[in-house]
Amino acid sequence: MSESSADDVPGTGPSRTRHLSPAWRGLLIAWTVVSIVLCFNQQFTLRFFIDFTLLDTEYFWGLVLVLLPLAFIVYPLKPGLHVEHVPLYDIALFLLATVLSAGLIWTGRESAAAGWEYSAVDAAPAWIVWSGVAMWALVLEALRRAGGWALFFVMGTFSLFPLYAAWMPAPLTAPSVGLLETASYHIFSRESVLGIPMRAFAELVIGFLVFGTALQYTGAGRFFIDFAFALCGRYRGGAAKVAIFSSGLLGSMSGSVISNVLTTGTMTIPAMKRTGFKPAVAGAIEACASTGAVLAPPVMGATAFVMAEFLNISYAEVALAAAVPAALYYFALFMQIDFNAGRNAMKGLPPEDMPRISQVFREGWYFIFVIILLVVLLLVMKRENWAPWLATGVLLILNQAFSKHRWGRKELVGFLEGNGRIFIELVAILAGVGLLVGAFSLTGLTGSLTNGLLYMAGDQPLLLLVMGAATSFILGMGMTITACYIFLAVLLAPSLTQVGMNPLAVHMFIMYWGMVSFITPPVALAAFAGASVAKASPIETGVQAMKIGSIIYFVPFFFVMNPSLVLQGDMLDFVGHFATALVGVALVCGGLQGYQGGIGDLRACGPLEWPVRGALVLGGLLFAAPGGGLMPFSPLQMTIGAVAVSAPALALAWVMARRRVRPA
C-alpha cells in the first residue's frame, strides 16, 4: 500500500533510502511498535487501560511525532547522498520535528478549546505561532524526500496559495491571508496537515498496512504464486494467466504497483518467455496485472481509504463499488492473453512441472481463510476499523500453529521494520498532501473554481470528463496516485457531481485515470519495471501494455456515465449492463488480438481481417458502454447498434474460418 515513484524502478538512479545503523534501526522499530499501539488503543477504545482518552488531534499528532521525524533519517537530503550514515543536519531536523510535534500534543486541548486555527495569532503565545511556521516547512521537506520534487513543488505552491490568492486571475481569485494566519490554519485545524489524508491513515490505513505486511512475512506471496500455477499454469498461455491471478492476489499485500511487478514478475515473466511470449509482451502483461491489483478489493491502495473519508462513507462501500470495474479489467486481461495464445498456437507449462492444487491448498489454506474472514468482517459485520487487526491476529496464530516457517525473532523484527518504513513514507506524503486541502478550505476557492469549470464546459458534461481524464493522466505521471487523487477530488470532483454525476463514480473515475500513467508511455513506470525484468525495450513494453490493458481507458467512462457498474442504482440495470459489458469486452479483445473465441484465427479472413477486427472492436465498445444515465441512447438502442456492427463481422469470420479448415 506504499506509494510508488520512478525511484522504485531498478536501474533508474541512486538509492532513495539510507542503510540504518543498529541504533537508528532500533529506534525505527521501537517507534513502529508505539504507532501500532497508539492505533490499536484508539480503534478498540482501550483508554490505555488507565481511563485516559486521547483527543483525535492528540492521537494524530502522536503518530506524527513517532513517524514524521524519521523521514529525515530514512530518506537522505537527495538520493545517494550520505546513505551509509546520518549527518548532523538530518539529526537536527529529526530533533526539531520531534520537539515541535511534542509541543503540539502538549497544547492540543488548549488549541481545540480556543480555536487556534483561526485565533492563534491573537490568542496563543508567539512561540506557538512560529512553531506552526516551522512545522509547515518540515512537513514540506519530509514530503519532498519521500515523494519527490514534483510533489513538493505542487503542494508547496498550493500550500502558499492563501498568501497570494487576491492577485490570481478568475476563477482562482480569493481573499488573501497572512503568513502566520495561514500557518496556524495548516497546523492547528483539522482540515490541512491533520485533514482527510492523515485521518484516513490514522483511522484505517495503518490496520490494513499491518495486515498486508503480515501476509507478506508469513509467506503468502509464495502461496499465491503456487496457487495460481496449480490452477492455470498448464493451459494455453498458462504462465501469463498465472501472472494475472498471482499479481491480483499479491496486490492485497503490497498495494504498490512497482513492488508487485518486481515481486511476482521475477517468476512469471521468465515462465511466459519460456512458453513463447515475446519479452516485451511478457513484461507488459505483468505490468497490467500489477496495476489492476491496486484497483481490486478487498484491500486496495491508500487512495481508496482517502476516498472513503472524502465521501464520508464506509471503506466497505468503496471496496464493493470497485469490485465490478476490477472484474471487467481482469476479465479483459484474461481474454487478451487467451486470444493471444490462441493466435500464436501457444501451449501451457508442462503438467509435471506444476504444483498439485491439493498440496498447495493443504500448506496454505489459512491464507484464504483470513482473506475470507477479512471480507466477512468488512462487508457483513461492517467492522472495518477492527477487521484488519482481527484478521492479522488470526493469521499470526494460524501461521505459528500450522506453517513450516514459523516466526522467530528475525521475522518479527523484519515485520516491524517493514511496517515502519511504509508508515514513514505514507505519513510524510499524506501530511504534505493535506496542505493542499487546507489551502483551498481556508480560501473557500473550491466553490468559485467549480463554477468556473462549469462555465467553461457549458452544458457538455462529457467535456468535463475528458478534461478530468487528461488532467488525472498528466498529474499521475509526476505525482503519487493518492496525491493526484486528492488534488482532483478537491478541484474537479465538485464540478462533475454538480452536473448530476454520481459522487462515488466520479471519485472512482479520478482514481482510475490516475493509474493509467503506470502503463502508458512516456512514463509507464510499471511497464518499465516489467521491461527491466524481461530484458525488453521499455518503450515497446509500454506500447504492448497500452494494448493489453486498453480496457482501463474505457471502463471509467462506462461507470461514470451510468453508475450501475459501481453498484449505484437498480440491481436489474446492473445485471443487464454487466452481462453486455462482458460480451463487449470479449469482442474488443478478439478484435485487438486477431483471434476470436469460438471462431479462431482472424487471419483466415484474408484481406478482410482488419475490417473484421475493427468491426469487432467497435461493436464490443457499443456492447460494453451502458445505455441510459448520461448516455443519449437507451440500453436497448446500444445493444441493437452493437449487434448491427458486430454480427456481420462474426458471421463472416466464422464462414472464412470454416472454409480454411475444410481443405485441411
C-alpha positions as CSV (number, residue, x, y, z in Angstrom):
1,M,0.0,0.0,0.0
2,S,3.0,2.2,-0.2
3,E,3.3,4.9,-2.8
4,S,5.5,4.3,-5.9
5,S,7.7,6.6,-7.8
6,A,10.3,6.5,-10.5
7,D,13.0,5.8,-8.0
8,D,11.4,2.5,-7.2
9,V,12.3,1.1,-10.7
10,P,15.6,-0.8,-10.8
11,G,18.4,1.0,-12.5
12,T,16.8,4.4,-12.5
13,G,19.2,6.1,-10.0
14,P,20.9,6.0,-6.6
15,S,19.2,4.7,-3.5
16,R,16.4,6.8,-2.0
17,T,16.8,5.4,1.4
18,R,19.6,5.0,4.0
19,H,21.2,1.9,5.4
20,L,20.5,2.5,9.0
21,S,22.9,1.8,11.8
22,P,21.7,-0.6,14.6
23,A,20.8,2.3,16.9
24,W,18.7,4.1,14.3
25,R,17.1,0.8,13.2
26,G,16.3,0.0,16.8
27,L,14.6,3.4,17.2
28,L,12.6,2.9,14.0
29,I,11.4,-0.5,15.3
30,A,10.5,1.0,18.7
31,W,8.6,3.9,17.2
32,T,6.8,1.5,14.9
33,V,5.6,-0.5,17.9
34,V,4.4,2.7,19.6
35,S,2.5,3.8,16.4
36,I,0.8,0.4,16.3
37,V,-0.1,0.5,20.0
38,L,-1.5,4.0,19.6
39,C,-3.7,3.0,16.7
40,F,-4.8,-0.3,18.4
41,N,-5.6,1.7,21.6
42,Q,-7.6,4.2,19.6
43,Q,-9.5,1.8,17.4
44,F,-10.6,-0.5,20.3
45,T,-11.1,2.4,22.8
46,L,-8.8,0.8,25.3
47,R,-8.1,4.2,27.0
48,F,-4.5,2.9,27.7
49,F,-6.1,0.7,30.5
50,I,-5.9,3.7,32.8
51,D,-9.1,5.6,31.9
52,F,-7.3,8.2,29.7
53,T,-8.6,9.0,26.3
54,L,-6.6,11.0,23.7
55,L,-8.4,13.6,21.6
56,D,-8.3,12.9,17.9
57,T,-5.9,15.7,17.3
58,E,-3.6,14.5,20.1
59,Y,-3.7,11.0,18.6
60,F,-2.9,12.3,15.1
61,W,0.0,14.4,16.3
62,G,1.2,11.4,18.3
63,L,1.5,9.5,15.1
64,V,3.3,12.4,13.5
65,L,5.6,12.6,16.5
66,V,6.8,9.0,16.1
67,L,6.8,8.8,12.3
68,L,7.4,12.1,10.5
69,P,10.8,12.9,12.2
70,L,12.1,9.5,11.0
71,A,11.6,10.7,7.4
72,F,14.8,12.8,7.8
73,I,16.6,9.7,9.0
74,V,15.3,7.2,6.4
75,Y,15.4,9.5,3.4
76,P,18.7,11.4,2.7
77,L,18.7,15.0,1.5
78,K,18.9,13.7,-2.0
79,P,19.1,10.1,-3.4
80,G,22.6,8.6,-3.0
81,L,23.9,11.3,-0.5
82,H,25.0,10.0,2.9
83,V,23.3,6.7,2.6
84,E,25.6,4.9,5.0
85,H,25.3,7.4,7.9
86,V,23.1,10.1,9.2
87,P,24.7,13.6,9.0
88,L,24.3,16.2,11.8
89,Y,21.8,18.4,9.8
90,D,19.4,15.5,9.5
91,I,19.7,14.7,13.2
92,A,18.9,18.3,13.9
93,L,15.8,18.2,11.7
94,F,14.8,14.9,13.4
95,L,15.1,16.5,16.8
96,L,13.3,19.7,15.8
97,A,10.4,17.8,14.3
98,T,10.1,15.7,17.4
99,V,10.1,18.7,19.7
100,L,7.6,20.6,17.7
101,S,5.3,17.6,17.5
102,A,5.5,17.1,21.2
103,G,4.6,20.7,21.7
104,L,1.6,20.4,19.5
105,I,0.4,17.4,21.6
106,W,1.0,19.3,24.8
107,T,-1.1,22.2,23.7
108,G,-3.7,20.1,21.8
109,R,-6.5,20.6,24.3
110,E,-5.9,24.3,24.7
111,S,-5.8,24.7,20.9
112,A,-9.1,22.8,20.5
113,A,-10.8,24.8,23.2
114,A,-9.6,28.2,22.0
115,G,-10.0,27.6,18.2
116,W,-6.3,28.4,17.4
117,E,-6.8,27.5,13.7
118,Y,-8.4,31.0,13.5
119,S,-7.2,32.8,16.5
120,A,-3.7,31.6,17.3
121,V,-2.1,34.8,16.1
122,D,-4.0,36.8,18.7
123,A,-4.7,34.2,21.4
124,A,-1.6,31.9,21.5
125,P,2.0,32.6,22.6
126,A,4.2,33.8,19.8
127,W,6.4,30.7,20.0
128,I,3.4,28.6,19.3
129,V,2.6,30.5,16.1
130,W,6.1,30.4,14.8
131,S,6.4,26.7,15.7
132,G,3.5,26.3,13.3
133,V,5.5,28.0,10.5
134,A,8.5,25.7,11.3
135,M,6.3,22.6,11.3
136,W,4.8,23.6,7.9
137,A,8.3,23.8,6.5
138,L,9.3,20.5,8.0
139,V,6.2,18.8,6.6
140,L,7.1,20.1,3.1
141,E,10.7,18.9,3.4
142,A,9.6,15.4,4.5
143,L,7.2,15.4,1.6
144,R,10.0,16.2,-0.8
145,R,12.2,13.5,0.5
146,A,9.5,10.8,0.4
147,G,7.5,11.9,-2.6
148,G,9.9,13.7,-4.9
149,W,10.4,17.2,-6.3
150,A,7.3,17.2,-8.4
151,L,5.0,16.6,-5.5
152,F,7.0,19.1,-3.4
153,F,6.6,21.9,-5.9
154,V,2.8,21.3,-6.5
155,M,2.0,21.0,-2.8
156,G,4.4,23.8,-1.7
157,T,2.9,26.2,-4.3
158,F,-0.7,25.5,-3.3
159,S,0.0,25.5,0.4
160,L,1.2,29.1,-0.1
161,F,-1.9,29.9,-2.2
162,P,-3.7,31.8,0.6
163,L,-0.8,34.4,0.7
164,Y,-1.2,35.4,-3.0
165,A,-4.9,34.4,-3.7
166,A,-6.1,38.0,-4.2
167,W,-3.7,38.5,-7.1
168,M,-4.8,35.4,-9.0
169,P,-7.0,35.7,-12.1
170,A,-10.6,34.4,-12.1
171,P,-11.7,31.8,-11.2
172,L,-8.8,31.4,-8.9
173,T,-9.3,34.7,-7.1
174,A,-9.9,34.6,-3.3
175,P,-9.2,36.9,-0.4
176,S,-5.5,36.7,0.7
177,V,-4.5,35.6,4.2
178,G,-1.3,36.5,6.1
179,L,1.6,34.1,6.6
180,L,1.0,33.5,10.3
181,E,-2.7,33.0,9.9
182,T,-2.1,30.5,7.1
183,A,0.4,28.6,9.1
184,S,-2.0,28.5,12.1
185,Y,-4.7,27.0,9.9
186,H,-2.4,24.5,8.4
187,I,-1.1,23.2,11.7
188,F,-4.0,23.7,14.2
189,S,-7.0,22.9,12.1
190,R,-8.4,19.5,11.2
191,E,-8.5,20.4,7.5
192,S,-4.9,20.6,6.5
193,V,-1.9,18.6,7.9
194,L,-4.4,16.7,10.1
195,G,-7.1,16.7,7.3
196,I,-8.7,13.9,5.3
197,P,-5.5,12.2,4.2
198,M,-4.0,11.9,7.7
199,R,-7.3,10.9,9.2
200,A,-7.7,8.1,6.7
201,F,-4.2,6.9,7.6
202,A,-4.7,7.1,11.3
203,E,-8.2,5.5,11.4
204,L,-8.0,2.9,8.6
205,V,-4.8,2.6,6.6
206,I,-2.5,1.6,9.4
207,G,-4.5,-1.6,10.2
208,F,-4.6,-2.7,6.6
209,L,-0.9,-2.0,6.1
210,V,-0.2,-4.2,9.1
211,F,-2.4,-6.9,7.6
212,G,-0.7,-6.7,4.2
213,T,2.8,-6.8,5.8
214,A,1.8,-9.8,7.9
215,L,0.7,-11.7,4.7
216,Q,4.0,-10.8,3.1
217,Y,6.1,-12.0,6.0
218,T,4.2,-15.2,6.6
219,G,4.9,-16.4,3.0
220,A,1.5,-15.6,1.4
221,G,3.3,-14.4,-1.7
222,R,4.8,-17.9,-2.3
223,F,1.4,-19.5,-1.7
224,F,-0.5,-17.2,-4.1
225,I,2.0,-17.8,-6.9
226,D,2.0,-21.6,-6.4
227,F,-1.8,-21.5,-6.2
228,A,-2.0,-19.6,-9.5
229,F,0.4,-22.0,-11.2
230,A,-1.6,-25.0,-9.9
231,L,-4.9,-23.5,-11.2
232,C,-4.0,-22.4,-14.7
233,G,-0.3,-23.0,-15.5
234,R,-1.0,-26.0,-17.8
235,Y,-3.5,-24.3,-20.1
236,R,-2.6,-22.2,-23.2
237,G,-0.9,-19.0,-22.2
238,G,-0.8,-20.5,-18.7
239,A,2.2,-18.6,-17.5
240,A,0.5,-15.3,-18.4
241,K,-2.7,-16.4,-16.7
242,V,-0.6,-17.2,-13.6
243,A,0.7,-13.6,-13.7
244,I,-2.9,-12.3,-13.7
245,F,-4.0,-14.4,-10.7
246,S,-0.9,-14.1,-8.6
247,S,-0.4,-10.4,-9.2
248,G,-4.0,-9.7,-8.3
249,L,-3.8,-11.7,-5.1
250,L,-0.3,-10.3,-4.2
251,G,-1.6,-6.8,-4.6
252,S,-3.5,-7.3,-1.4
253,M,-0.2,-7.3,0.4
254,S,1.9,-4.6,-1.2
255,G,-0.6,-2.2,-2.6
256,S,2.3,-0.9,-4.7
257,V,2.3,-1.4,-8.5
258,I,6.1,-1.4,-8.8
259,S,6.9,-3.7,-6.0
260,N,4.1,-6.0,-7.2
261,V,5.8,-6.2,-10.7
262,L,9.2,-6.8,-9.2
263,T,7.9,-9.5,-6.8
264,T,5.7,-11.7,-9.0
265,G,7.4,-10.7,-12.2
266,T,10.7,-12.4,-11.3
267,M,8.8,-15.7,-11.5
268,T,6.0,-15.1,-14.1
269,I,7.9,-13.2,-16.7
270,P,10.6,-15.9,-17.3
271,A,7.9,-18.5,-17.4
272,M,6.0,-16.5,-20.0
273,K,9.1,-16.2,-22.1
274,R,9.7,-19.9,-22.0
275,T,6.2,-20.7,-23.3
276,G,6.5,-18.4,-26.3
277,F,5.6,-14.9,-25.2
278,K,7.8,-12.1,-26.6
279,P,9.8,-10.4,-23.8
280,A,8.0,-7.1,-24.3
281,V,4.6,-8.8,-24.1
282,A,5.6,-10.7,-21.0
283,G,6.7,-7.5,-19.2
284,A,3.5,-5.7,-20.4
285,I,1.2,-8.5,-19.1
286,E,2.8,-8.4,-15.7
287,A,2.7,-4.6,-15.6
288,C,-1.1,-4.6,-16.4
289,A,-1.8,-7.3,-13.9
290,S,0.1,-5.5,-11.1
291,T,-1.6,-2.2,-12.0
292,G,-5.0,-3.7,-11.6
293,A,-4.1,-5.2,-8.2
294,V,-4.2,-1.7,-6.6
295,L,-7.7,-1.2,-8.0
296,A,-9.1,-4.5,-6.8
297,P,-10.8,-5.2,-3.4
298,P,-10.8,-6.3,-0.6
299,V,-7.5,-4.4,0.1
300,M,-6.9,-1.6,-2.3
301,G,-4.2,1.2,-2.1
302,A,-4.3,4.0,0.4
303,T,-6.2,6.1,-2.1
304,A,-9.4,4.1,-1.5
305,F,-9.3,4.9,2.2
306,V,-8.9,8.6,1.5
307,M,-11.8,8.3,-0.9
308,A,-14.0,6.9,1.8
309,E,-13.1,9.9,4.0
310,F,-13.8,12.4,1.2
311,L,-17.2,10.8,0.5
312,N,-18.0,10.2,4.2
313,I,-18.9,6.6,3.5
314,S,-17.5,3.3,4.7
315,Y,-14.5,1.8,3.1
316,A,-16.5,-1.4,2.6
317,E,-18.8,0.6,0.3
318,V,-15.9,1.8,-1.7
319,A,-14.4,-1.7,-2.0
320,L,-17.7,-3.1,-3.1
321,A,-18.2,-0.5,-5.8
322,A,-14.7,-1.2,-7.0
323,A,-15.4,-4.9,-7.5
324,V,-17.2,-4.7,-10.8
325,P,-14.7,-2.4,-12.7
326,A,-11.9,-4.6,-11.3
327,A,-13.7,-7.8,-12.5
328,L,-14.1,-6.3,-16.0
329,Y,-10.4,-5.2,-16.1
330,Y,-9.1,-8.7,-15.1
331,F,-11.6,-10.4,-17.4
332,A,-10.2,-8.3,-20.3
333,L,-6.6,-9.2,-19.4
334,F,-7.6,-12.9,-19.3
335,M,-9.3,-12.8,-22.7
336,Q,-6.4,-10.8,-24.3
337,I,-3.9,-13.4,-23.1
338,D,-6.1,-16.4,-24.1
339,F,-6.7,-15.0,-27.6
340,N,-3.0,-14.0,-28.0
341,A,-2.0,-17.6,-27.0
342,G,-4.6,-19.0,-29.4
343,R,-3.4,-16.9,-32.4
344,N,0.2,-17.9,-31.8
345,A,-0.6,-21.6,-31.0
346,M,1.0,-21.5,-27.6
347,K,0.9,-24.3,-25.1
348,G,0.8,-24.2,-21.3
349,L,3.6,-25.2,-19.0
350,P,4.3,-29.0,-18.6
351,P,1.9,-30.5,-16.2
352,E,4.6,-32.3,-14.4
353,D,6.3,-29.0,-13.5
354,M,3.1,-27.7,-11.9
355,P,2.5,-27.9,-8.1
356,R,-0.5,-30.0,-7.1
357,I,-3.5,-27.9,-6.1
358,S,-4.3,-30.2,-3.1
359,Q,-0.7,-29.9,-1.8
360,V,-0.7,-26.1,-2.2
361,F,-4.0,-25.7,-0.5
362,R,-3.1,-28.1,2.3
363,E,0.1,-26.0,3.1
364,G,-1.5,-22.5,2.8
365,W,-5.3,-22.9,3.4
366,Y,-5.2,-20.4,6.2
367,F,-4.2,-17.5,3.8
368,I,-7.5,-18.0,2.0
369,F,-9.3,-18.3,5.3
370,V,-8.0,-15.0,6.7
371,I,-8.9,-13.1,3.4
372,I,-12.5,-14.6,3.6
373,L,-12.6,-13.5,7.3
374,L,-11.5,-10.0,6.3
375,V,-14.2,-9.8,3.7
376,V,-16.9,-11.0,6.1
377,L,-15.8,-8.5,8.8
378,L,-15.8,-5.7,6.2
379,L,-19.0,-6.4,4.2
380,V,-21.2,-8.5,6.5
381,M,-20.3,-7.4,10.0
382,K,-19.4,-3.8,9.0
383,R,-16.4,-3.7,11.3
384,E,-13.9,-2.0,9.0
385,N,-11.9,-0.4,11.9
386,W,-11.4,-3.8,13.6
387,A,-11.3,-6.0,10.5
388,P,-7.6,-5.8,9.6
389,W,-6.5,-6.1,13.3
390,L,-8.6,-9.2,13.9
391,A,-7.6,-10.8,10.6
392,T,-3.9,-10.1,11.3
393,G,-4.2,-11.7,14.8
394,V,-5.8,-14.8,13.4
395,L,-3.2,-15.1,10.6
396,L,-0.3,-14.9,13.0
397,I,-1.8,-17.5,15.3
398,L,-2.5,-19.9,12.4
399,N,0.9,-19.3,11.0
400,Q,2.6,-20.3,14.2
401,A,0.3,-23.3,14.6
402,F,0.4,-24.7,11.0
403,S,3.3,-23.3,9.0
404,K,6.6,-24.9,8.5
405,H,8.1,-21.3,8.6
406,R,7.1,-20.1,12.0
407,W,8.3,-16.7,13.1
408,G,11.3,-16.2,15.3
409,R,13.0,-13.0,16.4
410,K,14.4,-12.3,13.0
411,E,11.0,-12.5,11.3
412,L,9.3,-10.3,13.9
413,V,12.0,-7.6,13.6
414,G,11.7,-7.7,9.8
415,F,7.9,-7.4,10.1
416,L,8.1,-4.4,12.3
417,E,10.8,-2.7,10.3
418,G,8.9,-3.3,7.1
419,N,5.8,-1.7,8.6
420,G,7.8,1.2,9.9
421,R,9.3,2.2,6.6
422,I,5.8,2.1,4.9
423,F,4.3,4.1,7.8
424,I,7.0,6.8,7.5
425,E,6.6,7.1,3.7
426,L,2.9,7.5,3.9
427,V,2.8,9.9,6.8
428,A,5.3,12.2,5.0
429,I,3.3,12.1,1.8
430,L,-0.2,12.3,3.3
431,A,0.6,15.1,5.8
432,G,2.1,17.1,2.9
433,V,-0.7,16.5,0.6
434,G,-3.1,17.6,3.3
435,L,-1.7,21.1,2.9
436,L,-3.5,21.4,-0.5
437,V,-6.8,20.6,1.1
438,G,-6.2,23.1,3.8
439,A,-5.2,25.9,1.4
440,F,-8.5,25.6,-0.5
441,S,-10.5,25.2,2.6
442,L,-9.0,28.4,4.1
443,T,-9.7,30.5,1.0
444,G,-13.0,28.9,0.0
445,L,-11.7,28.5,-3.5
446,T,-13.4,25.2,-4.3
447,G,-16.8,26.8,-5.0
448,S,-15.6,29.5,-7.3
449,L,-13.4,27.1,-9.2
450,T,-16.3,24.7,-9.6
451,N,-18.4,27.5,-11.1
452,G,-15.6,28.4,-13.4
453,L,-15.2,24.9,-14.7
454,L,-18.9,24.5,-15.3
455,Y,-18.9,27.8,-17.2
456,M,-16.0,26.6,-19.4
457,A,-17.7,23.3,-20.1
458,G,-21.1,24.8,-20.8
459,D,-23.8,22.1,-20.9
460,Q,-21.4,19.4,-22.0
461,P,-20.6,17.0,-19.1
462,L,-18.6,14.8,-21.4
463,L,-16.1,17.7,-22.0
464,L,-15.6,17.9,-18.2
465,L,-15.0,14.2,-18.1
466,V,-12.4,14.4,-20.9
467,M,-10.7,17.3,-19.1
468,G,-10.7,15.3,-15.9
469,A,-9.2,12.2,-17.6
470,A,-6.5,14.2,-19.3
471,T,-5.6,16.1,-16.0
472,S,-5.6,12.9,-14.0
473,F,-3.3,11.2,-16.6
474,I,-0.8,14.2,-16.6
475,L,-0.7,14.5,-12.8
476,G,-0.4,10.7,-12.5
477,M,3.0,11.0,-14.3
478,G,4.7,13.1,-11.7
479,M,2.7,12.6,-8.5
480,T,1.7,9.6,-6.4
481,I,-1.8,8.2,-7.0
482,T,-3.0,9.4,-3.7
483,A,-1.7,13.0,-4.2
484,C,-3.1,13.0,-7.7
485,Y,-6.5,11.8,-6.5
486,I,-6.7,14.3,-3.6
487,F,-5.8,17.2,-6.0
488,L,-8.6,16.4,-8.3
489,A,-11.1,15.4,-5.6
490,V,-10.8,19.0,-4.3
491,L,-10.6,20.8,-7.7
492,L,-12.6,18.7,-10.2
493,A,-14.9,16.3,-8.5
494,P,-17.3,19.0,-7.2
495,S,-17.8,20.2,-10.8
496,L,-18.7,16.7,-12.0
497,T,-21.1,16.0,-9.2
498,Q,-22.8,19.3,-9.7
499,V,-23.8,18.4,-13.3
500,G,-25.6,15.3,-11.9
501,M,-22.9,12.6,-11.9
502,N,-22.8,10.0,-9.1
503,P,-20.2,11.1,-6.5
504,L,-18.8,7.7,-5.9
505,A,-18.5,7.0,-9.6
506,V,-16.8,10.4,-10.1
507,H,-14.2,9.8,-7.4
508,M,-13.6,6.2,-8.8
509,F,-13.2,7.8,-12.3
510,I,-10.4,10.1,-11.0
511,M,-8.6,7.3,-9.2
512,Y,-8.7,5.0,-12.3
513,W,-7.3,7.7,-14.6
514,G,-4.6,8.5,-12.1
515,M,-3.5,4.9,-12.5
516,V,-3.4,5.0,-16.3
517,S,0.1,6.5,-16.4
518,F,1.6,3.3,-14.9
519,I,1.1,1.5,-18.3
520,T,1.1,4.5,-20.7
521,P,4.3,5.9,-22.3
522,P,6.2,8.1,-21.9
523,V,6.2,7.4,-18.2
524,A,4.7,3.9,-17.8
525,L,6.6,3.0,-14.6
526,A,5.0,-0.4,-14.2
527,A,5.8,-1.3,-17.9
528,F,9.4,-0.1,-17.5
529,A,9.8,-2.2,-14.3
530,G,8.4,-5.2,-16.2
531,A,10.8,-4.4,-19.1
532,S,13.8,-4.4,-16.7
533,V,12.8,-8.0,-15.6
534,A,12.0,-9.2,-19.1
535,K,15.1,-7.6,-20.6
536,A,13.0,-5.9,-23.2
537,S,12.7,-2.4,-24.7
538,P,10.9,-0.2,-22.2
539,I,9.0,1.8,-24.9
540,E,7.9,-1.4,-26.7
541,T,6.8,-2.9,-23.4
542,G,4.8,0.3,-22.7
543,V,3.1,0.1,-26.1
544,Q,2.2,-3.5,-25.5
545,A,0.9,-2.6,-22.0
546,M,-1.4,0.0,-23.6
547,K,-2.8,-2.6,-25.9
548,I,-3.2,-5.4,-23.4
549,G,-4.6,-3.1,-20.7
550,S,-6.7,-1.0,-23.1
551,I,-9.9,-1.6,-21.2
552,I,-8.7,0.6,-18.4
553,Y,-9.1,3.6,-20.7
554,F,-12.8,2.9,-21.3
555,V,-14.1,1.4,-18.1
556,P,-14.0,4.7,-16.1
557,F,-16.2,6.3,-18.8
558,F,-18.6,3.4,-18.7
559,F,-19.2,3.5,-14.9
560,V,-19.3,7.3,-14.6
561,M,-21.8,7.7,-17.4
562,N,-24.0,5.0,-15.8
563,P,-23.1,4.2,-12.2
564,S,-24.9,0.9,-12.2
565,L,-21.4,-0.6,-12.9
566,V,-20.3,0.7,-9.5
567,L,-23.4,-0.8,-7.9
568,Q,-25.2,2.6,-7.6
569,G,-28.8,2.2,-8.6
570,D,-31.2,-0.5,-9.6
571,M,-29.9,-4.1,-9.4
572,L,-31.7,-5.1,-12.7
573,D,-29.8,-2.4,-14.5
574,F,-26.6,-3.7,-13.1
575,V,-27.2,-7.3,-14.2
576,G,-28.1,-6.2,-17.8
577,H,-25.1,-3.8,-18.1
578,F,-22.6,-6.2,-16.6
579,A,-23.7,-9.0,-19.0
580,T,-23.4,-6.8,-22.1
581,A,-20.1,-5.5,-20.8
582,L,-18.7,-9.0,-20.6
583,V,-19.8,-9.7,-24.2
584,G,-18.4,-6.4,-25.3
585,V,-15.0,-6.9,-23.6
586,A,-14.6,-10.3,-25.2
587,L,-15.3,-8.8,-28.7
588,V,-12.9,-6.0,-28.1
589,C,-10.2,-8.4,-27.0
590,G,-10.8,-10.6,-30.1
591,G,-10.5,-7.6,-32.4
592,L,-7.3,-6.3,-30.8
593,Q,-5.6,-9.7,-30.8
594,G,-6.9,-11.0,-34.1
595,Y,-8.4,-14.2,-32.6
596,Q,-12.0,-14.7,-31.5
597,G,-13.1,-17.4,-29.1
598,G,-15.4,-19.9,-30.8
599,I,-14.2,-18.9,-34.2
600,G,-10.4,-18.9,-34.3
601,D,-7.7,-17.0,-36.0
602,L,-9.0,-14.0,-37.9
603,R,-6.2,-14.2,-40.4
604,A,-8.5,-16.7,-42.1
605,C,-10.4,-13.6,-43.3
606,G,-7.5,-12.7,-45.6
607,P,-7.7,-9.1,-46.9
608,L,-10.8,-8.6,-44.8
609,E,-9.0,-9.3,-41.5
610,W,-8.6,-5.7,-40.4
611,P,-12.1,-4.5,-41.3
612,V,-13.4,-7.5,-39.3
613,R,-11.2,-6.7,-36.4
614,G,-12.2,-3.1,-36.5
615,A,-15.9,-4.0,-36.5
616,L,-15.4,-6.3,-33.5
617,V,-13.7,-3.6,-31.5
618,L,-16.4,-1.0,-32.4
619,G,-19.2,-3.5,-31.7
620,G,-17.6,-4.6,-28.5
621,L,-17.4,-1.0,-27.2
622,L,-21.1,-0.5,-28.1
623,F,-21.9,-3.6,-26.1
624,A,-19.8,-2.6,-23.1
625,A,-20.9,1.0,-22.9
626,P,-24.0,1.1,-20.7
627,G,-27.0,2.9,-22.1
628,G,-29.1,5.3,-20.0
629,G,-27.7,7.7,-17.4
630,L,-25.7,10.4,-19.3
631,M,-25.7,8.3,-22.5
632,P,-28.0,9.7,-25.2
633,F,-29.2,6.2,-26.0
634,S,-31.1,3.6,-24.0
635,P,-29.6,0.2,-23.2
636,L,-31.7,-1.5,-25.9
637,Q,-30.6,1.0,-28.5
638,M,-27.0,0.5,-27.6
639,T,-27.4,-3.3,-27.8
640,I,-29.1,-3.1,-31.2
641,G,-26.3,-0.9,-32.6
642,A,-23.7,-3.3,-31.2
643,V,-25.4,-6.3,-32.8
644,A,-25.7,-4.5,-36.1
645,V,-22.0,-3.8,-36.2
646,S,-20.5,-7.0,-34.8
647,A,-22.9,-9.7,-36.0
648,P,-21.9,-9.4,-39.7
649,A,-18.2,-9.4,-38.8
650,L,-18.6,-12.5,-36.6
651,A,-20.6,-14.3,-39.3
652,L,-18.0,-13.5,-42.0
653,A,-15.2,-14.6,-39.7
654,W,-17.0,-17.9,-38.9
655,V,-17.6,-18.7,-42.6
656,M,-14.0,-17.9,-43.6
657,A,-12.6,-19.9,-40.7
658,R,-14.7,-22.9,-41.7
659,R,-13.5,-22.6,-45.3
660,R,-9.9,-22.5,-44.2
661,V,-10.3,-25.6,-42.0
662,R,-12.2,-27.7,-44.6
663,P,-9.4,-28.3,-47.1
664,A,-7.0,-29.2,-44.3
